[in-house]
Amino acid sequence: MECPMDLVDITLIVRDDIQLKMPRAHTPSGWITFGFNEDLNIATAVALNEMVELIKEFYTIGKAEALALASVAVDLRITQVVNGVKGVHAILPHGSIRK
């Protein structure tokens, strides 16, 4: 992960109880999922699909409902475009979905 910072404190936690296809990040402002591909549209779909899976897990709901919630609560941002592989991250701010 590339970012312009002077000091970064990262804690990595290995979880044997869950299976992830892509990394996730838990930040003070929310949850982040990532998508990477040479095609920006595919990278976007990967990031969004990973976020939908996260929402399904956290809120114990189906895919259609998770996708509907993501459409109003999740922001998609371009991570990188200068390399051959494009990157997108999906951000779910804390508190944007209540149980």
N, C-alpha and C positions, 0 to 999 in steps of 0.2 A: 504494500500500500504506500503510495507516494503522497506526501502532504508537506506544505511549507510550515514547519514548526521548529522552534528552537529546542524544546524539551518535550518529550513524550513519555508517558508512563503507561505501559501496556501490560495487562494481565491476561495470560492465555490459560484457558481452562479446558482440559481434555475430558470429554463426557462420553462414557461408554454406553449410556442409556438412550442416546439418540443418534440417528444416522443423518448426516448432512451431505448434500451434493455439492454445496458451495459454502464459503465462509459467511458468517453473520457477525455483526458487531453490535454490542450494547453500549451506547454512549449516554452521557448525562441528559441529552435531549431526546433520545429515542433509539429505536432499533433500525439497523441498516442491513439490507441484503444487496448482493452484487451480481452483475452479469457481465461476462466478457466474451467477445466474439469479433471476428473481422467485419461482420455485418452489424451495424449499429442497431438495426431493428431486432435482430436475434438477441443481441446483448440486452436490449430493453426488455424483451419478452422473458429472458432468463431471470433478470432482476425482479421483475414483477411477479413471475411465477413463484420464485423463492419467497417473496413477501406474502403472497397468498397462502402458501404452505405454512408460514410462520403464524399468520392470523388464524388459520384453521386450527393449528395446534394450541395456541394460547386461549382461544375463545370457544373451542370445541364446537365448531360450526362446519357446515358443508362448503364446498368450493364455490358454488354460486353466490352464497351469502358473503363469503370472504372476499370474493372479487368485487361485489357491490360495495362493500365497506372500503376496500382498497381504492376504488375509483374516486372516493370523496376524501379519504384520510391520508393517502400515501402520495408523497412527492417523488418524482423521478428526476434525477440529475445526471448529466454527462460527467463521467469520471475522467476519461481520457479519449482523445481522438488523434493524437500525434503519432502514436505507434501504429504498427499494422493491426494490432488488436485493440478494438474499441472497448470502452468500459462505461457502464451505467450503474448507478446505485439508487436503490429505492429506500426512502426514509419514512418510517412510521413514528411520528412524534408521540412521546409518552402522554397519556391522557386523551388522545384523539378518539379512541374507541373505549367505551365503558361497558362493563359487564352488566 
